[in-house]
């Protein structure tokens, strides 16, 4: 007799069907858009637009990828912790692939990832997603950031002072009790 296994914590049984649905729907939408555009402007102009988009995507991916790679190298060589410089190459690569795949629907997302004035929006959404996932997993991003920057983090909490008879204001120059503040020590 076998005992049914409980799903592991953090598992999402709805994720696999959602990905499968996405993989089926995106090509259907792409074909529908291609046929609709071809009916409106003709097959040859539609084909020319698709070829132009692929060329544009390759050129943008090469240009923006080189800029992102230089920014990442400069950040690392100067000793700074790379932030957006770390996500930009990933977004550019995904955006380039999406633009080079034939279709109009994927081109919209590819251009959002590729163009320098829309990429910060995509990067911000990705960073928000990563931060929320980390918070749900119990990862303290402030501690991780401080460790990566080689700072010292001292965990603490505020302790409320209870008024006593001695808590009258002290004259200037006389030391008072230290206040405990929750936070990080900055260099």
C-alpha positions in Angstrom: 0.0 0.0 0.0 1.4 3.4 -1.0 0.9 6.5 0.9 0.0 9.6 -1.2 2.8 12.1 -1.1 2.0 15.7 -0.1 3.3 18.3 -2.6 6.5 19.9 -1.4 6.2 23.4 0.2 6.5 26.1 -2.4 5.3 23.9 -5.3 2.8 25.4 -7.7 0.8 22.8 -9.4 -0.9 25.4 -11.6 2.5 26.6 -13.1 3.0 23.7 -15.5 -0.5 24.0 -17.2 0.0 27.8 -17.3 3.3 27.5 -19.1 1.8 24.9 -21.5 -1.1 27.2 -22.2 1.3 30.1 -22.9 3.4 27.9 -25.2 0.2 27.0 -27.2 -1.4 30.4 -27.2 1.6 32.5 -28.2 2.1 30.7 -31.6 -1.7 30.9 -32.2 -1.8 34.6 -31.6 1.3 35.1 -33.8 -0.2 33.1 -36.7 -3.5 35.0 -36.4 -1.6 38.4 -36.4 0.5 37.4 -39.4 -2.6 36.3 -41.4 -4.5 39.4 -40.4 -1.6 41.7 -41.4 -1.0 39.8 -44.6 -4.7 40.1 -45.5 -4.5 43.9 -45.0 -1.2 44.8 -46.7 -0.3 41.6 -48.7 2.0 38.7 -48.2 5.2 40.3 -49.6 5.0 43.5 -47.5 4.3 41.3 -44.4 7.4 39.2 -45.2 9.5 42.3 -45.7 8.4 43.7 -42.3 9.3 40.4 -40.7 12.7 40.3 -42.3 13.2 44.0 -41.3 12.3 43.3 -37.8 14.8 40.4 -37.6 17.6 42.6 -38.9 16.6 45.4 -36.6 16.5 43.0 -33.6 20.0 41.6 -34.4 21.4 45.1 -34.8 19.8 46.3 -31.6 20.9 43.2 -29.7 24.5 43.6 -30.8 24.6 47.4 -30.1 22.8 47.3 -26.7 24.5 44.1 -25.7 28.0 45.7 -26.2 26.9 48.7 -24.2 25.6 46.6 -21.4 28.7 44.4 -21.3 30.9 47.5 -21.1 28.8 48.8 -18.2 29.0 45.5 -16.4 32.8 45.3 -16.8 33.2 48.9 -15.6 31.0 48.3 -12.6 33.0 45.2 -11.6 36.4 46.7 -12.3 35.6 49.8 -10.2 34.5 47.6 -7.3 30.9 48.6 -7.3 28.1 46.1 -6.8 26.4 45.7 -10.2 22.7 46.3 -10.0 21.0 47.0 -13.3 24.2 46.1 -15.1 23.6 42.5 -14.1 20.1 42.2 -15.5 20.5 44.3 -18.7 22.5 41.6 -20.6 19.8 39.0 -19.8 17.0 41.3 -20.9 18.9 42.2 -24.1 19.5 38.6 -25.0 15.9 37.6 -24.4 14.6 40.7 -26.2 16.9 40.0 -29.2 15.6 36.4 -29.5 12.0 37.6 -29.2 12.5 40.2 -32.0 14.2 37.7 -34.3 11.5 35.1 -33.9 9.0 35.7 -36.7 5.8 37.4 -35.5 4.5 40.7 -34.3 3.3 39.8 -30.8 6.7 38.7 -29.5 8.3 41.7 -31.2 6.5 44.0 -28.9 8.0 42.4 -25.8 11.4 42.0 -27.5 11.5 45.7 -28.2 10.5 46.6 -24.6 13.5 44.5 -23.5 15.9 45.9 -26.1 15.3 49.6 -26.3 17.3 51.7 -23.9 14.3 53.9 -22.9 11.9 51.0 -22.1 14.4 48.5 -20.6 14.5 50.2 -17.2 10.7 49.5 -16.9 11.3 45.8 -17.7 14.3 45.8 -15.3 12.3 47.4 -12.5 9.5 44.8 -12.9 12.0 41.9 -12.9 13.8 43.3 -9.8 10.4 43.7 -8.1 9.6 40.1 -8.9 12.9 38.8 -7.7 12.7 40.9 -4.4 9.2 39.5 -3.7 10.3 35.9 -4.3 13.2 36.5 -2.0 11.1 38.0 0.7 8.6 35.0 0.5 11.6 32.7 0.8 12.7 34.4 4.0 15.8 35.9 2.4 16.8 39.3 3.9 18.0 41.3 0.8 19.5 44.0 3.0 21.8 41.5 4.7 22.7 39.9 1.4 23.5 43.4 -0.1 25.6 44.3 2.9 27.5 41.0 2.7 28.2 41.5 -1.0 29.5 45.0 -0.3 31.5 43.6 2.6 29.7 45.8 5.2 29.1 44.8 8.8 25.5 44.3 9.7 24.5 44.3 13.3 21.0 43.1 13.9 19.1 44.8 16.6 15.7 46.2 17.6 14.4 49.3 19.3 13.9 48.9 23.0 11.2 51.3 24.4 12.4 53.3 27.4 10.2 53.2 30.4 10.0 56.4 32.2 11.6 56.5 35.6 12.2 59.1 38.3 15.7 59.6 36.9 14.4 60.4 33.4 14.4 64.1 34.0 16.3 66.0 31.3 20.1 65.9 31.8 22.1 69.1 31.8 24.2 69.7 28.6 27.5 67.9 28.5 26.3 65.0 30.7 26.1 61.6 28.9 22.6 60.2 28.6 21.6 56.5 28.0 22.3 55.3 24.4 19.4 54.9 22.1 19.1 51.6 20.3 18.3 52.0 16.6 17.4 49.1 14.2 19.3 49.3 11.0 22.6 48.9 9.3 26.0 50.4 9.9 27.1 52.3 6.8 30.8 52.6 5.9 
